[in-house]
Amino acid sequence: MTMELPLVVGVDGSDGSLLAVDWAVDEAARHGLPLRLVHGSLWERYEGLTPSAGPGRPTGQVMADHIVASAAERAGRRNPDVKVSTDVLPDDGADALLHAGNNATAVITGAQGRSELQGLLLGSVGLAVAARAHCPVIVVRGDQAGLAGSHERILLGAGDSDTSEEAARFALREAEARGCRLEVIRAWRSPAHETAGTAALAGEPGREREEQARAELDALLREAVAEHPGVRVRRTTVEGPARKVLVHRSAAADLVILGARRRQGHFGLQLGRVAHTLLHHAGCPVAVVPQRV
């Protein structure tokens, strides 16, 4: 990770954002990074439409200040050695985090915020930030074991080199900081004509696909692994849809990492089906790492 830039955490007072603060404090301590707690609020736009909480203190401003102050107090209780700063930005939640992410090591957000509809698997803020940020975005979700980091194992979903080189470097740095094992998974698919009745005919093409997946995996990891020789790396090739394979294995992981291809223009990063599935269904936090151009 880039040591001079903070981890930015989106806070809104929701249970999801408080879990994100806890996770981010632990992450900041691992990497020796400061935390910047960011809340997006448009209270100034509606200042004249809401009752005042006192002279010169509109209710919206009081609420926004309380949210970041409470989050900072929580972070301090969890680890007083982590340096914490707070900001209330005059924007909505997603745009505030995207702006803050321009000067961040990573942006961390909860899976669902205060304003999201109950029943959503991933809130609109988390999805928008993961899709558009220029830095890595980590959506904090999953069960207690994954959130606590008790599996001592992280996953990298290895895609093509044009989407996964930065993700591979991020994964090796993360595994090194945690002192845990990194499992790198490359999914491959059997030829479309393979069926139960023609398995013998399709066997050779299937083996070729698997060998190609292994070669691509080795090529992707070669430089990143050389930079972190002390990290235990397990290379795995699996036949099947990548999104299903990674969701299944995320149940025994502390973090799953994916690369994302940068799209030109307004739309930012292109999030494919694998990223969307993991952001909604993974059993642990999910990191989306943009590929630099």
N, C-alpha and C positions, 0 to 999 in steps of 0.2 A: 504494500500500500504506500501511497505518497504521504510521507510522515508530516509534512508541514501543513496539510489541510485538515480541517475538522471532519468528524462525522456529523452530518446534519440529521436531526430526528424531527419528524413531524409530530406535533402534539396538539390535541384538541380536548383533552380531558376524558376521552372515552377509555373503556377497559383495553381496547386494542392498542391505543397509543401508549398507555401506561406499560403494557407488556413490551412494546417497542423500546421504551425508555430503559427498562431493566436490561433487555438484551443488548442495547447499544452501549450501556455503561460497561458491561462485561467486555464487549468488543473493543471499546476504546482503551480499556485497561490492558488488553492483550497487545495492542499495537502501539501503545504510548501516545494516543491521540486525544485531543480535546473534543468535547461535545458542544454542538450548537443546537439548542432546542428552538424550533421555529413554529410559530402559530400564524396562520393566515386569517386575517379578520378584516371585514369591510365595514367596521363600526362607524368610521368617519363618514362614509357615504350616507348612513342613516342616522347621523347624530341628532338631527332635528326632529326625528320621528320617534325617538325612544325617550323614556323618562330619565332624568338625571339622577345619578347616585350621590350627588352632592355638588357643591360649587366647583365648576370646571371638570367634573368627573362623570362623563356620560356612562350609562350602564354598560354599553358595549365595550368601552375601554377598560372598565373595571373587570369585566368578565375575562377579557383577553389577557390582561396582566395577571389575573389570578391563575389562569390555566398554565402560563409559562412558569410562574413562581412556584406553583405546586409541583410541576414536573421537575424543576430544578432542585427543590427540596427532596423529592423522592430519589433523584440521581445522587445527591449528596449523601443520603442515608445508605444507599447501596454501596458506594465506594467514594469516600471523601477525597481520595487522591486524584480522581479524574477531574480535570478542569472543565467547568461548565459555564457557558454563556447562553443568554436568551435573547430572542428577537420576536417582536410582533410586526409582521409585514402587512401592508395595506393591499391585500390581494386575497383571492380565494385560496383554499388549501392546496390544490394541485399547482397553481401558478406560483404560489409562494415557495413551495419546495423545489420546483423546477428552477426558479431564480436562484435560490440558495445553493442548489446543486452545481451551479457554474463555478463555485469556489469550495468544493467539498471533495473529500476522499470518497465518500459514498453518501447516499441518502437512505435513511431507514424509516420505514413507515409500518404502521399496524395493518392488519388485513382488513379491518373495517373501522370506520370512524364514527363519531357521534351523529353525523348527519345522514349516515347511510340507512337505507331501508333494511329492516330486520329480515333476515333470510338470505341476504346477498352473501355469496361465498367470498367475494373480494369486492371491497368498495371501489367506487369510481375514482377516488383520489389515488389509491394505490396503483390501480391499473393505468391511469393516465401518466403518473410519474414513471412507472416502470417502462412505459412505451416511449417516452419522450426525453428522458433525462440524458445528459451528456456524460454522466458519471455512473458507476455501478449503483444499482438500487436493490435494497434488501427489504423484502416484505416479510415481516415477522408473523409467522403462523405455525400451527402444528400442535402436537401434544406436549405434555410437560417434560417428557424425557428429551425430546428434540430441542425444546427451548432451553433446557438446562445444560445441553451439551454432553449428556451422560453416555452417548453412544461412542464417542471418541472416533468418529468416522464422518467424513464429508464426501459428497458425490459431485462429480463433474460430468454433465451430459455433453459428450464430445460430438459436435457437429462438424461441418466443413471448416477448413482452415480460414475462410474469409469471414466466419462468424465466431470462431472459438479460440483464436490465438490469445487474445486479451483475457478471455475467461480462463484459459489454462494457466496463465501467469498468476491471475488472481487466486485461483484455487491452490496453487503451490504455495503462495505466500500465506494464505489462510491456514493451510495444513501445517506449515512450519510454525506459525505463531501459536497454534493450538497444541502442537506436539502430537498430532493424531494422524491416522491413516487416511490417505486419499484414494478413493476408488473412482476410476475413470471408465465410463461406460460408453461404448459405441454400439448403437443398435443397427442391425442390418435386416433386410427383408429377403426372403426366398423369391426366386423368379415367379412372375405372375402365373405361369402355366403349371406350377407345382401343385398337385392335388394328391389325395391318398392313392388314387389309381395310377398316377404317373410318377410317384416318388423316385423310383429307380432311374427314370429318365432325367429327372430334375436334380438328382444328387450332385452331379458334377458342377452344374452352374451354381448350386447352393454353396458348395465348398469354395468356389471361386469368389462368391460374394463375401463369405466369411474371411477368407484370406485377404481380400481387398480392404475389408474393415480393419483388420489387424494392422495392415501396412499404413493405412491412413491414421490410425491411432498412434502408432509409433512416430510417424512424421510430425504429427501435431505436438507431441509431448517432448520431442528430442531436446530442443533448446531450453524449454522451461524447466525440465527435470535436471538438466545439467547445471542450472543456476541454483538449484536447491537439492543438492545431493543427499542431504540427511533425511529427506521426507520419504516415508514408506508409501510407494505407489503401487496400486494393483490395477492392471489393465484388464478390462472385461469386454468381450464382444458377445452380444446377445441377439438372437433372432427374434424379431417382433417389433411392434410399434414403439418408438422411443418414448412417447408420452406415457404409455401404460407401464413400460418397464421402469421408468424413473419414478413415477408415482408409487409403484409397489415398493421399490427399494428405499424411497424416502422415509418410510415408516421406521427404518433402523438407522437413520442418519441425523446429524445435527445441522446440516446445511446442504442444500443442493444448488449447484451453480450452472448457469446457462449463458451462452453468448447470444448476442443479438446483432443483426445486421442493421447498419445505419441507412436510413432512407433519406434521400435528398428532399429538401423543401420543408414544408410546414409539419409534415406528419412524423418527423423524427425517426425513431427506431421502428423497425418492422418486427412485431412479435408474432411468431407463427403459432401453430396449434400446440406444439410441445410447451412453449412458454405459457400460453394461456391456460393449458390444463394444469400445469404445476402451480401456477399462481392461485388457482382456485381449489386445488385438491391435494397438494403435497402435505405430507405428514410432518414437515419441519420447515424452518425459514427457507426462503428462496431468494437467491441473488441473480439478478439479470445484469450482465456485464456487456456494455456496448463495445463493438469492435471499432477501433480508431481508424480513420481514413487519412 
